[in-house]
């Protein structure tokens, strides 16, 4: 199955290893198209467990963490993987990306003992990871987090409070949680903890959302955190999660690109075959205008994602702002691409379970995850105010 634009892969942003990876991804997607079929008896939690295990068995989770000396794996590869997985199925991409978010915190900042404890089983898909940051009152503003981990006499901590919108909530084997360990101000005084799901005082409640997936509210009630659960240095949690989110923010744009390519892939046969007004739909000026706009949007998003990922991999200093540009343009633009696909399908595009109906629900969340479009605009504008 053709997913990637080979002319895009031929640009200097990519090398031979990326082009080979793209071929392997297309072969894997072709062999696993049945994964996109929904099941009346299998909910998002069960699918999440099954898909995470499958991704581990087939070797895709090895891309989450490259090696001990270079734990931040090639970002262009992660982007290609997310683009292909999102083309196939939302939950395949979700399982891969959330496993990456949780594992990254351990790989980047954890001690040797913590990496040995959590990473091998995570990369096999035997253990599921989750990253928990938001709180009900704080939303995307991490400086407003209030749930605290109070230090204890023996060097451990005790935490009480509620964390919201936890992806993989309820199915995770361990949670990487951002908690307040100091007075601040603002983002200062936040720390990261790797908390096993079996920890006494830790509970969860599922949350149903527009595009079904394992999502939950996490509750800590007099939750005892041993000293060895602290990831990295005390008080450095905000910097840690900012680095993780900047890295994965670019890949959200890649996932949006995968949704958009799937929408166009489904739309072209439809407009070629459908007869309306005495001719084929593709012969209509209104149809060609929409198709041209869809193609332009996908190409511009692909270029922005490729540039930002290349800058990250080559350690150029502008990637934070360019990551926000890529995420903002891709998610907002592809939302319009999917809307155009629904319009071209007509009533059939709104049928529950159809490709376009699923994409319409699935793309919406990407305009919020890893920072809303409004936050991306603030980052881009802020970069313009700094000296070059």
C-alpha positions in Angstrom: 0.0 0.0 0.0 1.4 3.4 -1.0 1.3 5.9 2.0 4.4 8.1 1.6 5.1 10.7 -1.0 8.4 9.5 -2.5 9.3 13.0 -3.8 9.1 14.2 -0.2 11.4 11.4 1.0 13.9 12.2 -1.8 14.5 15.6 -0.2 17.8 16.2 1.8 15.8 16.0 5.0 15.8 12.2 4.7 18.5 9.6 4.0 18.5 6.1 2.7 17.6 4.6 6.1 14.4 6.7 6.2 13.4 5.6 2.7 14.0 1.9 3.6 11.9 2.4 6.8 9.1 3.9 4.7 9.1 0.8 2.5 9.0 -1.5 5.6 6.1 0.6 7.1 4.0 0.3 3.9 4.6 -3.4 3.8 3.6 -3.8 7.5 0.4 -1.6 7.0 -0.6 -3.6 4.0 -0.2 -6.9 6.0 -2.2 -5.5 8.9 -5.1 -3.7 7.4 -7.4 -5.9 9.5 -6.3 -3.9 12.6 -8.4 -1.0 11.4 -11.6 -3.1 11.8 -13.6 -2.2 14.9 -14.9 -4.9 17.2 -18.2 -4.9 18.9 -16.8 -6.8 21.9 -13.4 -5.2 22.2 -13.2 -1.8 23.8 -10.4 0.7 23.5 -8.7 -0.5 26.7 -8.5 -4.1 25.4 -7.4 -2.9 22.0 -4.8 -0.7 23.6 -3.3 -3.7 25.4 -3.4 -5.9 22.4 -1.9 -3.3 20.0 0.9 -2.3 22.4 1.9 -6.0 22.6 1.7 -6.4 18.9 3.9 -3.4 18.3 6.5 -4.8 20.7 6.4 -8.2 19.1 6.9 -6.7 15.6 9.8 -4.6 16.7 8.3 -1.1 16.3 8.6 -0.1 20.0 12.4 -0.4 19.7 12.3 3.0 17.9 11.0 4.6 21.1 14.4 4.4 22.7 17.4 4.0 20.5 20.2 3.0 22.8 21.7 3.9 26.2 24.2 6.4 24.8 21.6 8.0 22.5 18.2 7.5 24.1 16.6 10.2 22.0 16.0 8.2 18.9 16.0 9.6 15.4 12.9 11.8 15.3 12.4 11.6 11.5 11.9 7.8 12.0 9.3 8.4 14.7 7.5 10.8 12.4 7.4 8.3 9.6 6.1 5.6 11.9 3.3 7.8 13.3 2.3 8.9 9.8 2.0 5.3 8.7 0.3 4.1 11.8 -2.2 7.0 11.8 -3.0 6.2 8.1 -3.8 2.6 9.2 -5.7 3.2 12.5 -6.0 5.8 15.2 -5.4 3.4 18.1 -2.3 1.9 16.5 -0.8 5.3 16.4 -2.1 6.1 19.9 -0.6 2.9 21.4 2.8 3.7 19.8 2.9 7.3 20.8 1.8 7.0 24.4 4.2 4.2 25.0 6.9 6.5 23.6 5.9 9.5 25.9 6.0 7.4 29.1 9.1 5.5 28.2 11.0 8.7 27.1 10.9 10.1 30.6 12.5 7.0 32.0 15.1 6.7 29.1 16.1 10.3 29.2 16.2 11.1 32.9 16.0 7.8 34.8 18.8 6.2 36.6 20.4 3.0 35.3 18.3 1.0 37.8 15.1 2.7 36.7 15.9 2.1 33.0 16.6 -1.5 33.7 13.3 -1.9 35.7 11.0 -0.3 33.2 12.4 -0.1 29.7 13.0 -3.7 28.6 9.4 -4.8 29.3 8.1 -1.5 27.8 9.9 -2.0 24.5 8.7 -5.6 24.3 5.1 -4.4 24.8 4.8 -6.4 28.0 4.4 -3.3 30.2 2.4 -0.2 29.3 3.6 3.3 30.1 1.6 6.5 30.7 2.6 10.2 31.1 0.4 12.2 33.5 0.7 15.9 33.7 -2.6 17.8 33.6 -5.0 18.6 36.4 -8.7 19.6 36.3 -8.1 23.3 37.1 -4.8 23.7 35.3 -5.4 22.4 31.8 -2.4 22.9 29.6 -0.8 25.4 32.0 1.6 23.2 33.9 2.7 26.2 36.0 -0.6 25.9 37.8 -0.2 22.3 38.9 -1.0 21.9 42.6 -1.1 18.2 43.4 1.9 17.8 45.7 4.2 15.1 46.8 5.2 15.9 50.4 8.6 14.8 51.6 8.7 12.2 54.4 11.3 11.6 57.1 12.6 8.5 55.5 13.3 10.2 52.1 10.1 9.2 50.4 7.1 11.2 49.5 3.3 11.1 50.1 1.0 12.4 47.4 -2.7 13.2 47.4 -4.7 14.7 44.5 -6.2 14.2 41.1 -4.6 14.2 37.6 -6.8 14.4 34.5 -6.8 13.3 30.9 -4.3 10.5 31.4 -3.7 8.6 28.1 -3.4 4.8 28.7 -5.1 5.5 32.1 -6.4 2.3 33.6 -4.2 0.0 31.4 -0.8 1.3 32.2 1.6 -0.7 34.3 3.4 2.4 35.4 2.6 6.1 35.3 5.2 8.9 34.9 3.5 11.7 37.0 4.4 15.4 37.3 3.9 16.5 40.9 4.7 19.6 42.9 7.6 19.0 45.4 8.4 22.6 46.1 6.7 26.0 46.5 7.5 27.4 43.1 6.9 30.0 41.9 5.0 28.7 38.9 6.7 26.0 37.0 9.5 25.8 39.6 9.2 23.0 42.2 7.8 20.3 39.9 9.3 16.8 39.8 8.7 13.6 37.8 8.0 10.3 39.4 7.7 6.8 37.9 4.8 5.2 39.9 3.9 1.5 39.4 0.2 1.0 38.9 0.1 -1.4 41.9 1.2 1.4 44.3 -1.1 1.6 47.3 -3.3 4.7 47.2 -3.3 4.9 43.4 -6.7 4.5 41.6 -8.3 5.6 38.3 -11.6 6.2 36.7 -12.2 5.9 32.9 -13.2 8.9 30.8 -15.2 8.5 27.6 -14.1 10.8 24.7 -15.0 11.6 21.1 -12.5 9.1 19.6 -12.5 6.1 21.9 -9.2 5.2 23.6 -8.0 4.3 27.1 -8.3 7.6 29.0 -8.7 8.1 32.7 -8.6 10.4 35.7 -5.8 9.3 38.1 -6.4 9.7 41.8 -3.7 9.6 44.5 -4.9 9.2 48.1 -2.1 9.2 50.7 -0.1 7.5 47.9 3.3 6.4 49.2 6.2 7.2 46.8 9.5 5.6 47.5 12.6 7.7 47.0 13.7 5.6 44.0 10.5 6.6 42.2 11.9 10.1 41.6 13.1 10.5 38.0 16.1 12.8 37.5 16.7 15.7 39.8 14.2 17.2 42.3 12.5 20.3 40.9 13.5 19.7 37.3 10.2 18.2 36.2 8.9 21.1 34.2 12.1 21.2 32.1 11.9 17.5 31.6 8.3 17.4 30.3 8.9 20.5 28.2 11.7 18.7 26.4 9.6 15.6 26.0 6.6 17.5 24.6 8.8 19.5 22.2 10.1 16.2 20.8 6.7 14.6 20.5 4.9 17.7 19.4 6.5 17.4 15.9 5.3 13.8 15.7 1.7 14.9 16.4 1.9 16.8 13.1 3.1 13.6 11.4 0.1 11.7 12.8 -2.2 14.4 11.5 -0.5 14.0 8.1 -1.3 10.2 8.2 -4.9 11.0 8.8 -5.0 13.4 6.0 -3.3 11.0 3.5 -5.9 8.4 4.5 -8.7 10.9 3.9 -7.4 11.7 0.4 -6.7 8.0 -0.3 -10.4 7.3 0.4 -11.8 10.3 -1.4 -10.1 9.9 -4.8 -11.9 6.7 -5.8 -15.1 8.1 -4.6 -15.1 11.2 -6.7 -13.8 9.3 -9.7 -16.7 6.8 -9.7 -19.6 8.9 -8.3 -21.9 10.4 -10.9 -23.7 13.7 -10.0 -25.3 16.3 -12.2 -24.8 14.4 -15.4 -21.1 13.7 -15.0 -18.5 12.3 -12.7 -18.0 14.2 -9.5 -14.3 14.7 -10.2 -15.2 16.7 -13.3 -16.9 19.4 -11.1 -15.0 22.6 -10.5 -16.0 22.5 -6.9 -14.5 19.0 -6.5 -11.2 19.9 -8.2 -10.9 23.0 -6.0 -11.3 20.9 -2.9 -8.8 18.2 -4.1 -6.2 20.8 -4.9 -6.6 22.4 -1.5 -6.3 19.0 0.2 -3.1 18.3 -1.8 -1.6 21.7 -1.0 -2.3 21.3 2.7 -0.8 17.9 2.9 2.4 18.9 1.1 2.9 22.0 3.3 2.3 20.0 6.5 4.8 17.4 5.3 7.5 20.0 4.6 7.0 21.7 8.0 7.1 18.3 9.9 10.2 17.2 7.9 12.1 20.5 8.6 11.3 20.4 12.3 12.3 16.8 12.7 15.5 17.3 10.7 16.4 20.3 12.9 15.9 18.3 16.0 18.0 15.4 14.8 20.8 17.8 13.7 20.5 19.8 17.0 19.7 23.2 15.3 18.5 25.7 17.9 15.3 26.8 16.1 13.4 23.5 16.4 11.1 24.5 19.3 9.4 27.2 17.3 9.4 25.2 14.1 8.0 22.2 16.1 5.0 24.4 17.1 4.6 25.6 13.5 4.5 22.0 12.2 2.0 20.8 14.8 -0.2 23.8 14.4 -0.3 23.8 10.6 -0.6 20.0 10.3 -3.4 19.5 12.8 -5.5 22.6 11.8 -4.9 22.0 8.1 -5.7 18.3 8.1 -8.9 19.0 10.1 -10.0 20.9 7.0 -8.8 18.1 4.7 -10.9 15.6 6.6 -13.9 18.0 6.5 -13.5 18.3 2.7 -13.4 14.5 2.4 -16.7 14.2 4.4 -18.3 16.9 2.2 -17.2 15.1 -1.0 -18.6 11.8 0.3 -21.9 13.5 1.1 -24.3 11.7 3.4 -22.2 8.5 3.1 -19.3 10.3 4.8 -21.3 10.7 8.0 -22.2 7.0 8.4 -21.0 5.7 11.7 -17.9 3.5 11.3 -17.1 4.8 7.8 -13.5 5.9 7.1 -14.4 9.6 6.9 -16.6 9.5 10.0 -13.8 7.9 12.0 -11.2 10.4 10.7 -13.5 13.3 11.5 -13.7 12.2 15.2 -10.0 11.2 15.4 -8.4 14.3 14.0 -10.2 16.7 16.4 -8.2 15.6 19.4 -4.8 16.3 17.8 -5.6 20.0 17.8 -5.5 19.8 21.6 -2.9 17.1 22.5 0.7 18.2 23.2 -0.5 21.8 23.5 -3.5 23.4 21.8 -3.2 25.4 18.6 -3.5 28.6 20.7 -0.4 27.5 22.7 1.5 26.8 19.5 0.7 30.3 18.3 2.1 31.8 21.5 5.3 29.8 21.1 5.7 30.9 17.5 5.0 34.5 18.3 7.3 34.4 21.4 10.2 33.2 19.2 9.9 36.2 17.0 10.5 38.5 20.0 13.8 36.9 20.8 17.1 37.9 19.2 18.1 35.6 16.3 
